[in-house]
Amino acid sequence: MAAMTAALALLAGCATAPAHPDGNVRQLAAYRYVLLGEVHDNAEGHRRRLASLTEAIDAGWRPAIAMEQFDRERQADLDRARRERPGDVDHLIAQAGAAGWDWSLYRPIVALALRHDLPLIAANLSRDDARGVMRGGAVFSAAERERLGLARPLPADLAAAQTAVLDDGHCGHFPRAMLPGMLQAQAARDAVMAAALKAHAAHGVVLLAGNGHVREDIGVPRWLGAKPAEVLTVAYLEAAAPDEAGAYDHVVLVPPMQRSDPCSGARPIPR
């Protein structure tokens, strides 16, 4: 169970990519889908992403805002909170926010959406449902699996790239016995987020999620089925890794947070 819990934490993990020479994100309104990544605890990345989004919205763009931080089953709570106390950010977060997120970093985004009366979309698959997928449970009906694109085996290139990400995130010691279930859970998260975006694409939609979810090779874009010209992916990264060249349209490098080395003293997890 400890290994499974650690693996589930990687579902929201962030990726790295080479830096784009122009860190400024412009013309967001020109795209049907805008996917803006994050390192979850990096405040500077959140600040810069908020600034780009605010500039576009203040200029007249009115997209829906889909957030990884709200689980899909909390949409009714989110909508109810807005009806009960329009404009009350703290009430909305208290009613619909998932545990485990630093909401001080996301409060300005919620406030921006409420200030301009933008749709807020609960986009994520919950941890309980992700755990169910990992265990092979019937989280989705057959019809929903078909609608989400999960009824067929994962493409080999996606599975291989996602395996490399998981192994790197576990310091080279990801338990192979858990790999099939973890790959299915990651795919389910990205497919569910893609479905949430497609439901609001007519007027433009933004996804705010970890950098791993906005990667074009393995993340949500793989499940959108959209034309490349309709999708903009932007990563906010602390470091650039050559092996992820081309994973995003733009990369914004931000100063890294001070953290202990997660791989210091790492030992293989028993398989």
C-alpha positions as CSV (number, residue, x, y, z in Angstrom):
1,M,0.0,0.0,0.0
2,A,2.9,2.4,0.7
3,A,4.3,1.8,-2.8
4,M,0.8,2.3,-4.3
5,T,0.3,5.6,-2.4
6,A,3.7,6.8,-3.6
7,A,2.9,5.8,-7.1
8,L,-0.5,7.7,-7.0
9,A,1.3,10.8,-6.0
10,L,3.2,10.6,-9.3
11,L,-0.1,10.9,-11.2
12,A,0.1,14.6,-10.7
13,G,3.8,14.8,-11.4
14,C,5.5,17.5,-13.4
15,A,7.9,17.1,-16.3
16,T,10.8,19.0,-17.8
17,A,11.5,20.2,-21.3
18,P,13.9,22.4,-23.2
19,A,13.3,26.1,-22.9
20,H,11.6,28.1,-25.6
21,P,13.6,31.2,-26.4
22,D,10.5,33.4,-25.9
23,G,9.2,32.9,-22.3
24,N,6.2,35.2,-22.9
25,V,2.9,33.5,-23.7
26,R,0.8,35.5,-26.1
27,Q,-2.3,35.1,-28.2
28,L,-3.9,32.6,-25.9
29,A,-7.3,33.5,-27.3
30,A,-6.2,32.2,-30.7
31,Y,-6.5,28.6,-29.5
32,R,-9.4,26.3,-28.7
33,Y,-7.4,24.5,-26.1
34,V,-4.8,26.1,-23.9
35,L,-2.9,23.8,-21.5
36,L,-0.8,25.6,-18.9
37,G,1.4,23.4,-16.7
38,E,2.9,23.9,-13.3
39,V,5.4,22.6,-10.7
40,H,2.8,22.2,-8.0
41,D,4.7,23.9,-5.2
42,N,6.6,26.6,-7.2
43,A,5.0,29.9,-6.3
44,E,6.9,31.8,-9.0
45,G,5.6,29.5,-11.7
46,H,2.1,30.1,-10.4
47,R,2.6,33.8,-10.4
48,R,3.9,34.0,-13.9
49,R,1.1,31.7,-15.2
50,L,-1.5,33.8,-13.5
51,A,0.0,37.0,-15.0
52,S,-0.3,35.6,-18.6
53,L,-3.8,34.3,-18.0
54,T,-4.9,37.6,-16.4
55,E,-3.5,39.6,-19.3
56,A,-5.4,37.6,-21.9
57,I,-8.7,37.7,-19.9
58,D,-8.4,41.4,-19.1
59,A,-8.0,41.9,-22.9
60,G,-11.4,40.2,-23.4
61,W,-10.8,36.5,-23.7
62,R,-13.5,34.5,-21.9
63,P,-12.5,30.8,-21.7
64,A,-13.7,28.1,-19.3
65,I,-11.1,27.3,-16.7
66,A,-10.6,23.6,-16.0
67,M,-8.5,22.7,-13.0
68,E,-6.7,19.5,-12.0
69,Q,-7.2,20.6,-8.4
70,F,-11.0,19.9,-8.5
71,D,-12.1,16.3,-8.8
72,R,-14.8,15.7,-11.4
73,E,-17.4,14.5,-8.8
74,R,-17.1,17.9,-7.1
75,Q,-18.6,19.9,-10.0
76,A,-22.0,20.0,-8.4
77,D,-20.5,21.3,-5.1
78,L,-18.5,23.9,-7.1
79,D,-21.6,25.1,-8.9
80,R,-23.7,25.2,-5.7
81,A,-21.0,27.2,-3.9
82,R,-21.1,29.8,-6.7
83,R,-24.9,30.1,-6.4
84,E,-24.8,30.3,-2.6
85,R,-22.1,33.0,-2.4
86,P,-21.2,34.5,-5.7
87,G,-17.7,35.8,-5.7
88,D,-16.7,34.1,-2.4
89,V,-13.5,32.4,-3.3
90,D,-12.9,30.9,0.2
91,H,-16.5,29.4,0.3
92,L,-16.0,27.8,-3.1
93,I,-12.7,26.2,-2.1
94,A,-14.1,25.0,1.2
95,Q,-17.1,23.4,-0.5
96,A,-15.4,21.9,-3.6
97,G,-11.6,21.8,-3.0
98,A,-9.7,18.6,-2.7
99,A,-7.4,17.9,0.2
100,G,-3.7,17.8,-0.4
101,W,-3.4,21.0,-2.5
102,D,-1.9,24.3,-1.3
103,W,-4.9,26.4,-2.1
104,S,-3.1,29.6,-1.4
105,L,-1.4,29.1,-4.8
106,Y,-4.7,28.5,-6.6
107,R,-6.9,31.0,-4.8
108,P,-5.9,33.8,-7.3
109,I,-7.0,31.7,-10.3
110,V,-10.3,30.9,-8.7
111,A,-10.7,34.6,-7.9
112,L,-9.9,35.5,-11.5
113,A,-12.6,33.2,-12.7
114,L,-15.2,34.5,-10.3
115,R,-14.3,38.1,-11.1
116,H,-15.1,37.6,-14.8
117,D,-17.8,35.0,-14.3
118,L,-15.9,32.3,-16.2
119,P,-17.0,28.7,-16.0
120,L,-14.9,26.7,-13.5
121,I,-14.5,23.0,-14.5
122,A,-13.7,20.2,-12.1
123,A,-11.4,18.2,-14.4
124,N,-9.6,15.6,-12.4
125,L,-10.2,11.9,-11.8
126,S,-10.2,11.5,-8.0
127,R,-7.5,9.5,-6.2
128,D,-10.1,6.9,-5.2
129,D,-11.1,6.4,-8.8
130,A,-7.5,6.3,-9.9
131,R,-6.8,3.7,-7.3
132,G,-9.7,1.7,-8.5
133,V,-8.4,1.8,-12.1
134,M,-5.0,0.7,-10.8
135,R,-6.6,-2.3,-9.2
136,G,-8.6,-3.2,-12.3
137,G,-11.9,-2.1,-10.8
138,A,-15.0,-1.1,-12.9
139,V,-14.6,2.6,-12.5
140,F,-16.0,3.3,-15.9
141,S,-18.9,1.7,-17.8
142,A,-18.2,0.1,-21.1
143,A,-19.8,3.0,-22.9
144,E,-17.7,5.6,-20.9
145,R,-14.5,3.7,-21.6
146,E,-15.3,3.9,-25.3
147,R,-16.2,7.6,-25.1
148,L,-13.0,8.3,-23.2
149,G,-10.8,6.3,-25.6
150,L,-9.8,3.8,-22.9
151,A,-11.4,0.7,-24.5
152,R,-8.3,-0.1,-26.5
153,P,-4.7,-1.0,-25.4
154,L,-2.4,2.0,-24.8
155,P,-0.3,2.9,-27.8
156,A,3.2,1.5,-27.4
157,D,5.0,4.8,-27.7
158,L,2.8,6.3,-25.0
159,A,3.3,3.4,-22.6
160,A,7.1,3.4,-23.2
161,A,7.4,7.1,-22.6
162,Q,5.2,7.1,-19.5
163,T,7.1,4.1,-18.1
164,A,10.3,6.1,-18.4
165,V,8.7,9.1,-16.5
166,L,7.4,6.8,-13.7
167,D,10.8,5.1,-13.4
168,D,12.6,8.5,-13.2
169,G,10.1,9.7,-10.6
170,H,10.9,6.7,-8.5
171,C,14.7,7.1,-8.8
172,G,15.0,4.2,-11.2
173,H,13.2,1.8,-8.8
174,F,9.6,1.8,-9.9
175,P,8.0,-1.6,-9.0
176,R,7.3,-3.4,-12.2
177,A,4.4,-5.4,-10.8
178,M,2.5,-2.1,-10.4
179,L,3.4,-0.7,-13.8
180,P,0.3,-2.0,-15.9
181,G,-2.1,-0.6,-13.4
182,M,-0.3,2.7,-13.0
183,L,-0.1,3.2,-16.7
184,Q,-3.9,2.7,-17.0
185,A,-4.5,5.1,-14.1
186,Q,-2.4,7.8,-15.7
187,A,-4.1,7.3,-19.0
188,A,-7.5,7.5,-17.2
189,R,-6.6,10.8,-15.6
190,D,-5.5,12.4,-18.9
191,A,-8.5,11.0,-20.8
192,V,-10.9,12.4,-18.2
193,M,-9.3,15.8,-18.3
194,A,-9.4,15.7,-22.1
195,A,-13.1,14.9,-22.0
196,A,-13.7,17.8,-19.6
197,L,-11.9,20.2,-22.0
198,K,-13.8,18.9,-25.1
199,A,-17.1,19.7,-23.4
200,H,-16.2,23.4,-23.2
201,A,-14.1,23.8,-26.4
202,A,-16.6,25.8,-28.4
203,H,-15.8,29.1,-26.6
204,G,-12.2,28.2,-25.6
205,V,-10.9,26.4,-22.5
206,V,-7.8,26.5,-20.3
207,L,-6.5,23.5,-18.4
208,L,-4.4,24.2,-15.3
209,A,-2.5,21.0,-14.4
210,G,0.9,19.5,-13.6
211,N,3.5,19.7,-16.4
212,G,3.2,16.0,-17.0
213,H,-0.4,16.3,-17.9
214,V,0.1,19.0,-20.5
215,R,2.9,17.1,-22.4
216,E,1.9,16.6,-26.0
217,D,3.6,13.1,-26.2
218,I,2.0,11.4,-23.2
219,G,-0.5,13.8,-21.6
220,V,-3.9,15.3,-22.1
221,P,-3.2,16.4,-25.8
222,R,-2.9,12.7,-26.7
223,W,-6.6,12.2,-25.8
224,L,-8.1,15.4,-27.2
225,G,-8.1,14.3,-30.8
226,A,-7.7,18.0,-31.8
227,K,-5.8,19.5,-34.7
228,P,-2.3,20.7,-33.6
229,A,-3.2,24.3,-34.5
230,E,-6.1,24.2,-32.0
231,V,-3.9,23.4,-29.0
232,L,-1.3,25.4,-27.1
233,T,0.8,23.7,-24.5
234,V,2.9,25.7,-22.1
235,A,5.2,24.2,-19.3
236,Y,6.4,26.2,-16.3
237,L,9.6,24.3,-15.4
238,E,12.5,24.6,-13.0
239,A,14.9,22.8,-15.3
240,A,15.2,21.7,-18.9
241,A,15.8,18.1,-19.9
242,P,16.9,17.4,-23.5
243,D,15.0,14.0,-23.6
244,E,11.7,15.9,-23.6
245,A,12.4,18.1,-26.6
246,G,9.2,18.9,-28.4
247,A,6.9,17.9,-25.5
248,Y,5.5,21.5,-25.3
249,D,4.9,24.4,-27.6
250,H,6.5,26.8,-25.1
251,V,8.6,26.4,-21.9
252,V,8.9,29.1,-19.2
253,L,11.8,28.5,-16.9
254,V,11.3,29.6,-13.3
255,P,13.7,29.6,-10.3
256,P,13.7,26.2,-8.6
257,M,12.4,25.7,-5.1
258,Q,14.8,24.5,-2.4
259,R,14.0,20.9,-1.7
260,S,15.9,17.9,-0.4
261,D,17.0,15.4,-3.0
262,P,14.2,12.8,-3.3
263,C,16.6,10.2,-4.6
264,S,19.2,10.6,-1.8
265,G,19.6,7.2,-0.2
266,A,16.9,5.7,-2.4
267,R,16.7,1.9,-2.3
268,P,14.9,-0.4,-4.7
269,I,11.3,-1.0,-3.9
270,P,10.7,-4.8,-3.5
271,R,9.1,-6.2,-6.6
